[in-house]
Amino acid sequence: MPDENTPENTRAAFPEFYSNPIINAIADIPRWTVSDNEKMPINMRELMKTGRIWGAHEISDECLVTLDNMVDFLPAAANNAFYLRAQTDGFVVLDIEKTCPPDIALELLKLPNFYSELSMSGKGYHLVLPLPTNFWEYPIATGKKVLKEEHGWYEILLDHWVTFTRVPVPAGRLHPDLEPGAWELLYATLAEGAIEAPTSEFDLSAERPEIPRLEQILDLMTRKPLEKSLEDFNSDYSRFEFSALGVLYNRMRPILVAIADAEPDAVLDESVKSWLIYEAATRILPHREKHDEIRNGLPLLLNAAVALVARRLGDQAAEDARD
């Protein structure tokens, strides 16, 4: 760390992190904080307001902040922690443990990645990788928070805290030269082992159900342009589209709350939510041939919408259980 703890000096001390395009793409998402020595994410809002150190009890801006907020308030932070949601953020983190045999770790470091760093121990690694192209081919795996290698040598973080140390991997260890498809093969190896039931399940209507005020809802969901463009995701269509689905979900929620208040008998279940996100996505996203592909018997974007709604439903159930 620099001698003088200022935001400017902190950013200058870790240029590989703060100037990285993938980090900049998620910097404005309020899911940032700092982890303490026990790897507990701190309630940054409470720390800013009262100076008290509490754990972050929920993944929202009630506890968490943007990256700039974080650095400006606490430039001397030992790390920058981010809560990753792979399906909406468009990437995963390969966490290589310090116990991983060196030859296997070096082989994994050959994977082309968006960003890499040493872990907190200094003996492991974090690699930020794009969602593999076969991500949606393993529906059970998409509902997992972590996919673990059988020996515990490495794991893929999907819906989980990532504590970024910002310490670069020594250049001599990075040789991103694995052949195309190596990342998908590695992902498939772990995803095939995901045998637990998804966090949440629901029946999707074979055809779009009757949705009250359909056109009004879709108009409200799509009236405002997306704040981030394809260029913000380095022209990665998958990351851009997954992010857009998350934005549409967030826009939809208050609209459905208002409709439920006005029409108590209206059916606004998970199937309706999935179809709304799908219909809105087809209006706001440029069409690609890939959208015509089928995943789990559904159009690509509809399958992605189902997975997103299921995940958010599971998150809410988990929060309710904690309460």
Secondary structure, 3 states (H helix, E strand, C coil): CCCCCCHHHHHHHCHHHHCCHHHHHHCCCCCEECECCCCCEECHHHHHHHCCCCECCCCCCCCCECHHHHHHHCCCCCCEEEEEEHHHHCEEEEEECCCCCHHHHHHHCCCCCCEEEECCCCCCEEEEEECCCCHHHCHHHHCCCEEECCCCCEEEECEEEEEECCCCCCHHHCCCCCCCCHHHHHHHHHHCCCCCCCCCCCCCCCCCCCCCCHHHHHHHHHCCCCCCCHHHHCCCHHHHHHHHHHHHHHHHHHHHHHHHHHCCCCCCCHHHHHHHHHHHHHHHCCCCHHHHCEECCEEHHHHHHHHHHHHHHHHHHHHHHHC
